[in-house]
């Protein structure tokens, strides 16, 4: 029986991994599914964790890149057969999570007699309810909340370059399920990634969100900045 940690690199999986090792639990392998669209700080964090624990973290990647699947992949079955590119993921079709994470994990563990350890915190009961027979959720079992997991990571010197100061989740920087607050952070603090996001939106057959495009979001942020500038000048 192999004991495999599914390591996303976020606060919960990092806390879980460190606690498991501290408690002397069996960890045969640590796997990270690289979508290729993580924040630069996330890759730095993974290297730092690897050095800290003195063990390798196996990086797994899908056969095709995120951008290939989004723009160039030709559908061979299902709806829109023959269509080029999946476009942006939607709530009904989250192809990115399925292809770049779930399918990669399943392919890697297929045929292995294993237990997968997943970082689901105590304040995520709905996610815990979906637990599979071969899964374990140590943080939930230990009653560790998301806030406690982050605090624990900070105490051990892991800061993700400040990502969690601005973002609640540190998923792919281009994720179309980000809130407006998260997108404001991307717009103001990561201009290069924001420009990349606009380019991707221009290439996609569907726009970033059903209710707005990236260009429309940018116009909104510019108006907000202008209004904020007016308010500041009034009190100077």
Buried (B, 14 or more C-beta within 10 A) or exposed (E): EEBBBBBBBBBBBBBBBBBBBEEEBEBEBBBBBBBEBBBEBBBEBBEBBBEBBEEEBEEBBBEBBBBBBBBEBEBEEEEEEEEEBBBBBBEEBBBBBEBBBEBBBEEBBEEEEBBBBBBBBBBBEEEBEEEEEEBBBBBBEBEBBBEBBBBBBEEBEBBBEEBBEBBEBBBBBBBBBBEEEBBBBBBEEBEEBBEBBBEBBEEBEBBBBEEBBBEBBBEBBEEEEEEEEEEEEEEE
